[in-house]
Amino acid sequence: MVPILHSFIFRSNSADNTDVRKASIIHDPPRQGPIPWALQIRAISQKEPSRLVKSVTGAILACGGWVLGRSATDTGLIDILFEFERRSCLEIYSILIASGLELSQGAHLRFTELCQCTRLGNHDCSEEIVSIDLEVQTFPLDEFAKNVPSPH
């Protein structure tokens, strides 16, 4: 057996040389899911549901987005699921408003954050995918039928 001459082990949180700093442990940032920007957005509109769906989906496609699903109910609720590259966030935000949607306050805040983060980000994120679940409440179909003038 070999005797240990120095059985006392000195541990300190500071370096033994004043010119040397203690190395800090760098943790990896938490991994984002495959779609870091998945937003659920609500809006209202006074437009007829089928026309609104056509105009919004056409505008999304014109901006380079992908419409993954769309539906409308008799109660006037429209749901559109779509994706786009972050580089198009300002165009998508603009076409949603131009199509006659009145976005909720939360939707405006989320879109503003998305556009600011895309524009001012430290890394190139223009090709990242944004997924939006857009829920629009319009008037029920029977309300539109009441307001349509008769052809007589």
Buried (B, 14 or more C-beta within 10 A) or exposed (E): EEEEEEEEEEEEEEEEEEEEEEEEEEEEEEEEEEEBBEBEBBBBBEBBBEBBBEBBBEBBEEBEBEBEEBEBEEEBBBBBBBBBBBBBBBBBBBBBEEBBBBBBEEBBEBBEEBBEBBEEEEEEBEEBBBBBBBBBBBBBBEEBEEEEEEEE
